[in-house]
């Protein structure tokens, strides 16, 4: 039998319990700051090559 495509099925990643993030600590914040600095540097290099 054909599946009913008129009903939208919510993917599992949309469930609230799927978002179980760790709290940001001072150590993880420094990692995110470094990643942001790296991404900004990559963006500057990308814009120069366009």
PDB file of N, CA, C and O in Angstrom:
ATOM      1  N   UNK A   1       0.838  -1.185   0.000  1.00  0.00           N
ATOM      2  CA  UNK A   1       0.000   0.000   0.000  1.00  0.00           C
ATOM      3  C   UNK A   1       0.881   1.245   0.000  1.00  0.00           C
ATOM      4  O   UNK A   1       1.931   1.274   0.641  1.00  0.00           O
ATOM      5  N   UNK A   2       0.446   2.259  -0.717  1.00  0.00           N
ATOM      6  CA  UNK A   2       1.232   3.479  -0.813  1.00  0.00           C
ATOM      7  C   UNK A   2       1.138   4.281   0.481  1.00  0.00           C
ATOM      8  O   UNK A   2       0.091   4.350   1.126  1.00  0.00           O
ATOM      9  N   UNK A   3       2.276   4.884   0.837  1.00  0.00           N
ATOM     10  CA  UNK A   3       2.335   5.704   2.035  1.00  0.00           C
ATOM     11  C   UNK A   3       1.521   6.984   1.840  1.00  0.00           C
ATOM     12  O   UNK A   3       1.415   7.480   0.718  1.00  0.00           O
ATOM     13  N   UNK A   4       0.953   7.516   2.905  1.00  0.00           N
ATOM     14  CA  UNK A   4       0.176   8.742   2.825  1.00  0.00           C
ATOM     15  C   UNK A   4       1.129   9.942   2.872  1.00  0.00           C
ATOM     16  O   UNK A   4       1.679  10.256   3.928  1.00  0.00           O
ATOM     17  N   UNK A   5       1.323  10.608   1.735  1.00  0.00           N
ATOM     18  CA  UNK A   5       2.248  11.725   1.668  1.00  0.00           C
ATOM     19  C   UNK A   5       1.590  13.050   2.023  1.00  0.00           C
ATOM     20  O   UNK A   5       2.262  14.082   2.007  1.00  0.00           O
ATOM     21  N   UNK A   6       0.307  13.059   2.342  1.00  0.00           N
ATOM     22  CA  UNK A   6      -0.360  14.302   2.724  1.00  0.00           C
ATOM     23  C   UNK A   6      -0.083  14.664   4.178  1.00  0.00           C
ATOM     24  O   UNK A   6      -0.364  15.786   4.600  1.00  0.00           O
ATOM     25  N   UNK A   7       0.466  13.728   4.948  1.00  0.00           N
ATOM     26  CA  UNK A   7       0.809  13.994   6.341  1.00  0.00           C
ATOM     27  C   UNK A   7       2.299  14.245   6.447  1.00  0.00           C
ATOM     28  O   UNK A   7       3.112  13.451   5.974  1.00  0.00           O
ATOM     29  N   UNK A   8       2.650  15.361   7.075  1.00  0.00           N
ATOM     30  CA  UNK A   8       4.061  15.697   7.249  1.00  0.00           C
ATOM     31  C   UNK A   8       4.595  15.003   8.494  1.00  0.00           C
ATOM     32  O   UNK A   8       4.039  15.142   9.583  1.00  0.00           O
ATOM     33  N   UNK A   9       5.673  14.260   8.319  1.00  0.00           N
ATOM     34  CA  UNK A   9       6.297  13.579   9.449  1.00  0.00           C
ATOM     35  C   UNK A   9       7.478  14.419   9.928  1.00  0.00           C
ATOM     36  O   UNK A   9       8.360  14.776   9.147  1.00  0.00           O
ATOM     37  N   UNK A  10       7.482  14.723  11.203  1.00  0.00           N
ATOM     38  CA  UNK A  10       8.535  15.543  11.784  1.00  0.00           C
ATOM     39  C   UNK A  10       9.785  14.685  11.955  1.00  0.00           C
ATOM     40  O   UNK A  10       9.725  13.615  12.560  1.00  0.00           O
ATOM     41  N   UNK A  11      10.925  15.152  11.422  1.00  0.00           N
ATOM     42  CA  UNK A  11      12.159  14.374  11.594  1.00  0.00           C
ATOM     43  C   UNK A  11      12.584  14.308  13.063  1.00  0.00           C
ATOM     44  O   UNK A  11      12.189  15.149  13.870  1.00  0.00           O
ATOM     45  N   UNK A  12      13.369  13.328  13.389  1.00  0.00           N
ATOM     46  CA  UNK A  12      13.750  13.109  14.784  1.00  0.00           C
ATOM     47  C   UNK A  12      14.592  14.251  15.347  1.00  0.00           C
ATOM     48  O   UNK A  12      14.565  14.491  16.554  1.00  0.00           O
ATOM     49  N   UNK A  13      15.347  14.969  14.488  1.00  0.00           N
ATOM     50  CA  UNK A  13      16.192  16.045  15.006  1.00  0.00           C
ATOM     51  C   UNK A  13      15.365  17.245  15.462  1.00  0.00           C
ATOM     52  O   UNK A  13      15.902  18.134  16.123  1.00  0.00           O
ATOM     53  N   UNK A  14      14.088  17.295  15.133  1.00  0.00           N
ATOM     54  CA  UNK A  14      13.231  18.409  15.532  1.00  0.00           C
ATOM     55  C   UNK A  14      12.657  18.224  16.931  1.00  0.00           C
ATOM     56  O   UNK A  14      12.006  19.129  17.453  1.00  0.00           O
ATOM     57  N   UNK A  15      12.885  17.080  17.539  1.00  0.00           N
ATOM     58  CA  UNK A  15      12.374  16.844  18.885  1.00  0.00           C
ATOM     59  C   UNK A  15      13.218  17.635  19.888  1.00  0.00           C
ATOM     60  O   UNK A  15      14.443  17.657  19.768  1.00  0.00           O
ATOM     61  N   UNK A  16      12.594  18.280  20.867  1.00  0.00           N
ATOM     62  CA  UNK A  16      13.363  19.093  21.818  1.00  0.00           C
ATOM     63  C   UNK A  16      14.421  18.309  22.579  1.00  0.00           C
ATOM     64  O   UNK A  16      15.487  18.847  22.878  1.00  0.00           O
ATOM     65  N   UNK A  17      14.146  17.044  22.898  1.00  0.00           N
ATOM     66  CA  UNK A  17      15.128  16.277  23.673  1.00  0.00           C
ATOM     67  C   UNK A  17      16.371  15.931  22.847  1.00  0.00           C
ATOM     68  O   UNK A  17      17.370  15.466  23.396  1.00  0.00           O
ATOM     69  N   UNK A  18      16.311  16.154  21.538  1.00  0.00           N
ATOM     70  CA  UNK A  18      17.469  15.879  20.699  1.00  0.00           C
ATOM     71  C   UNK A  18      18.553  16.936  20.889  1.00  0.00           C
ATOM     72  O   UNK A  18      19.723  16.697  20.592  1.00  0.00           O
ATOM     73  N   UNK A  19      18.151  18.112  21.388  1.00  0.00           N
ATOM     74  CA  UNK A  19      19.115  19.190  21.590  1.00  0.00           C
ATOM     75  C   UNK A  19      19.609  19.165  23.024  1.00  0.00           C
ATOM     76  O   UNK A  19      19.110  19.896  23.880  1.00  0.00           O
ATOM     77  N   UNK A  20      20.573  18.333  23.272  1.00  0.00           N
ATOM     78  CA  UNK A  20      21.123  18.199  24.604  1.00  0.00           C
ATOM     79  C   UNK A  20      22.552  18.732  24.580  1.00  0.00           C
ATOM     80  O   UNK A  20      23.511  17.962  24.516  1.00  0.00           O
ATOM     81  N   UNK A  21      22.684  20.045  24.631  1.00  0.00           N
ATOM     82  CA  UNK A  21      23.999  20.667  24.532  1.00  0.00           C
ATOM     83  C   UNK A  21      24.649  20.780  25.898  1.00  0.00           C
ATOM     84  O   UNK A  21      23.973  20.873  26.923  1.00  0.00           O
ATOM     85  N   UNK A  22      25.971  20.771  25.891  1.00  0.00           N
ATOM     86  CA  UNK A  22      26.699  20.972  27.131  1.00  0.00           C
ATOM     87  C   UNK A  22      26.734  22.464  27.450  1.00  0.00           C
ATOM     88  O   UNK A  22      26.675  23.302  26.551  1.00  0.00           O
ATOM     89  N   UNK A  23      26.827  22.775  28.705  1.00  0.00           N
ATOM     90  CA  UNK A  23      26.931  24.174  29.109  1.00  0.00           C
ATOM     91  C   UNK A  23      28.287  24.726  28.672  1.00  0.00           C
ATOM     92  O   UNK A  23      29.284  24.004  28.651  1.00  0.00           O
ATOM     93  N   UNK A  24      28.311  26.002  28.326  1.00  0.00           N
ATOM     94  CA  UNK A  24      29.562  26.633  27.892  1.00  0.00           C
ATOM     95  C   UNK A  24      30.376  27.000  29.121  1.00  0.00           C
ATOM     96  O   UNK A  24      29.919  27.741  29.991  1.00  0.00           O
ATOM     97  N   UNK A  25      31.573  26.475  29.176  1.00  0.00           N
ATOM     98  CA  UNK A  25      32.487  26.791  30.265  1.00  0.00           C
ATOM     99  C   UNK A  25      33.544  27.753  29.752  1.00  0.00           C
ATOM    100  O   UNK A  25      33.564  28.070  28.563  1.00  0.00           O
ATOM    101  N   UNK A  26      34.406  28.214  30.614  1.00  0.00           N
ATOM    102  CA  UNK A  26      35.451  29.156  30.185  1.00  0.00           C
ATOM    103  C   UNK A  26      36.412  28.483  29.201  1.00  0.00           C
ATOM    104  O   UNK A  26      36.938  29.146  28.307  1.00  0.00           O
ATOM    105  N   UNK A  27      36.647  27.173  29.354  1.00  0.00           N
ATOM    106  CA  UNK A  27      37.518  26.461  28.429  1.00  0.00           C
ATOM    107  C   UNK A  27      36.885  26.355  27.052  1.00  0.00           C
ATOM    108  O   UNK A  27      37.541  26.611  26.042  1.00  0.00           O
ATOM    109  N   UNK A  28      35.601  25.976  27.006  1.00  0.00           N
ATOM    110  CA  UNK A  28      34.940  25.827  25.713  1.00  0.00           C
ATOM    111  C   UNK A  28      34.735  27.186  25.054  1.00  0.00           C
ATOM    112  O   UNK A  28      34.752  27.279  23.826  1.00  0.00           O
ATOM    113  N   UNK A  29      34.541  28.239  25.842  1.00  0.00           N
ATOM    114  CA  UNK A  29      34.369  29.572  25.272  1.00  0.00           C
ATOM    115  C   UNK A  29      35.640  29.997  24.547  1.00  0.00           C
ATOM    116  O   UNK A  29      35.560  30.611  23.483  1.00  0.00           O
ATOM    117  N   UNK A  30      36.802  29.689  25.094  1.00  0.00           N
ATOM    118  CA  UNK A  30      38.047  30.060  24.433  1.00  0.00           C
ATOM    119  C   UNK A  30      38.217  29.298  23.117  1.00  0.00           C
ATOM    120  O   UNK A  30      38.770  29.831  22.155  1.00  0.00           O
ATOM    121  N   UNK A  31      37.747  28.068  23.078  1.00  0.00           N
ATOM    122  CA  UNK A  31      37.804  27.287  21.839  1.00  0.00           C
ATOM    123  C   UNK A  31      36.910  27.927  20.780  1.00  0.00           C
ATOM    124  O   UNK A  31      37.307  28.056  19.622  1.00  0.00           O
ATOM    125  N   UNK A  32      35.698  28.327  21.181  1.00  0.00           N
ATOM    126  CA  UNK A  32      34.787  28.969  20.237  1.00  0.00           C
ATOM    127  C   UNK A  32      35.341  30.316  19.763  1.00  0.00           C
ATOM    128  O   UNK A  32      35.183  30.675  18.596  1.00  0.00           O
ATOM    129  N   UNK A  33      35.986  31.057  20.661  1.00  0.00           N
ATOM    130  CA  UNK A  33      36.602  32.329  20.264  1.00  0.00           C
ATOM    131  C   UNK A  33      37.696  32.094  19.231  1.00  0.00           C
ATOM    132  O   UNK A  33      37.808  32.844  18.261  1.00  0.00           O
ATOM    133  N   UNK A  34      38.502  31.057  19.434  1.00  0.00           N
ATOM    134  CA  UNK A  34      39.564  30.734  18.482  1.00  0.00           C
ATOM    135  C   UNK A  34      38.984  30.288  17.137  1.00  0.00           C
ATOM    136  O   UNK A  34      39.487  30.680  16.084  1.00  0.00           O
ATOM    137  N   UNK A  35      37.941  29.482  17.170  1.00  0.00           N
ATOM    138  CA  UNK A  35      37.301  29.053  15.920  1.00  0.00           C
ATOM    139  C   UNK A  35      36.704  30.237  15.167  1.00  0.00           C
ATOM    140  O   UNK A  35      36.777  30.290  13.939  1.00  0.00           O
ATOM    141  N   UNK A  36      36.114  31.189  15.894  1.00  0.00           N
ATOM    142  CA  UNK A  36      35.579  32.385  15.246  1.00  0.00           C
ATOM    143  C   UNK A  36      36.690  33.211  14.619  1.00  0.00           C
ATOM    144  O   UNK A  36      36.513  33.738  13.521  1.00  0.00           O
ATOM    145  N   UNK A  37      37.830  33.337  15.290  1.00  0.00           N
ATOM    146  CA  UNK A  37      38.955  34.079  14.735  1.00  0.00           C
ATOM    147  C   UNK A  37      39.474  33.406  13.468  1.00  0.00           C
ATOM    148  O   UNK A  37      39.799  34.083  12.493  1.00  0.00           O
ATOM    149  N   UNK A  38      39.550  32.086  13.479  1.00  0.00           N
ATOM    150  CA  UNK A  38      40.005  31.344  12.302  1.00  0.00           C
ATOM    151  C   UNK A  38      39.032  31.539  11.141  1.00  0.00           C
ATOM    152  O   UNK A  38      39.456  31.745  10.003  1.00  0.00           O
ATOM    153  N   UNK A  39      37.736  31.475  11.423  1.00  0.00           N
ATOM    154  CA  UNK A  39      36.750  31.642  10.354  1.00  0.00           C
ATOM    155  C   UNK A  39      36.786  33.053   9.782  1.00  0.00           C
ATOM    156  O   UNK A  39      36.584  33.233   8.581  1.00  0.00           O
ATOM    157  N   UNK A  40      37.037  34.050  10.614  1.00  0.00           N
ATOM    158  CA  UNK A  40      37.158  35.425  10.115  1.00  0.00           C
ATOM    159  C   UNK A  40      38.385  35.565   9.222  1.00  0.00           C
ATOM    160  O   UNK A  40      38.331  36.247   8.199  1.00  0.00           O
ATOM    161  N   UNK A  41      39.486  34.929   9.598  1.00  0.00           N
ATOM    162  CA  UNK A  41      40.695  34.977   8.786  1.00  0.00           C
ATOM    163  C   UNK A  41      40.482  34.283   7.439  1.00  0.00           C
ATOM    164  O   UNK A  41      40.937  34.776   6.407  1.00  0.00           O
ATOM    165  N   UNK A  42      39.799  33.153   7.449  1.00  0.00           N
ATOM    166  CA  UNK A  42      39.496  32.440   6.205  1.00  0.00           C
ATOM    167  C   UNK A  42      38.610  33.297   5.313  1.00  0.00           C
ATOM    168  O   UNK A  42      38.808  33.344   4.099  1.00  0.00           O
ATOM    169  N   UNK A  43      37.633  33.974   5.911  1.00  0.00           N
ATOM    170  CA  UNK A  43      36.731  34.826   5.132  1.00  0.00           C
ATOM    171  C   UNK A  43      37.506  35.983   4.491  1.00  0.00           C
ATOM    172  O   UNK A  43      37.249  36.330   3.338  1.00  0.00           O
ATOM    173  N   UNK A  44      38.444  36.579   5.219  1.00  0.00           N
ATOM    174  CA  UNK A  44      39.262  37.663   4.658  1.00  0.00           C
ATOM    175  C   UNK A  44      40.076  37.161   3.477  1.00  0.00           C
ATOM    176  O   UNK A  44      40.164  37.839   2.454  1.00  0.00           O
ATOM    177  N   UNK A  45      40.670  35.983   3.604  1.00  0.00           N
ATOM    178  CA  UNK A  45      41.457  35.412   2.510  1.00  0.00           C
ATOM    179  C   UNK A  45      40.569  35.088   1.313  1.00  0.00           C
ATOM    180  O   UNK A  45      40.966  35.293   0.166  1.00  0.00           O
ATOM    181  N   UNK A  46      39.377  34.587   1.579  1.00  0.00           N
ATOM    182  CA  UNK A  46      38.442  34.243   0.505  1.00  0.00           C
ATOM    183  C   UNK A  46      38.019  35.498  -0.254  1.00  0.00           C
ATOM    184  O   UNK A  46      37.925  35.477  -1.481  1.00  0.00           O
ATOM    185  N   UNK A  47      37.765  36.584   0.464  1.00  0.00           N
ATOM    186  CA  UNK A  47      37.339  37.812  -0.190  1.00  0.00           C
ATOM    187  C   UNK A  47      38.457  38.430  -1.030  1.00  0.00           C
ATOM    188  O   UNK A  47      38.178  39.073  -2.042  1.00  0.00           O
ATOM    189  N   UNK A  48      39.705  38.247  -0.632  1.00  0.00           N
ATOM    190  CA  UNK A  48      40.832  38.774  -1.406  1.00  0.00           C
ATOM    191  C   UNK A  48      40.994  38.043  -2.727  1.00  0.00           C
ATOM    192  O   UNK A  48      41.441  38.631  -3.712  1.00  0.00           O
ATOM    193  N   UNK A  49      40.633  36.761  -2.757  1.00  0.00           N
ATOM    194  CA  UNK A  49      40.821  35.945  -3.965  1.00  0.00           C
ATOM    195  C   UNK A  49      39.663  36.058  -4.947  1.00  0.00           C
ATOM    196  O   UNK A  49      39.737  35.506  -6.045  1.00  0.00           O
ATOM    197  N   UNK A  50      38.596  36.760  -4.580  1.00  0.00           N
ATOM    198  CA  UNK A  50      37.434  36.857  -5.492  1.00  0.00           C
ATOM    199  C   UNK A  50      37.649  37.884  -6.580  1.00  0.00           C
ATOM    200  O   UNK A  50      36.774  38.085  -7.421  1.00  0.00           O
TER     201      UNK A  50
END
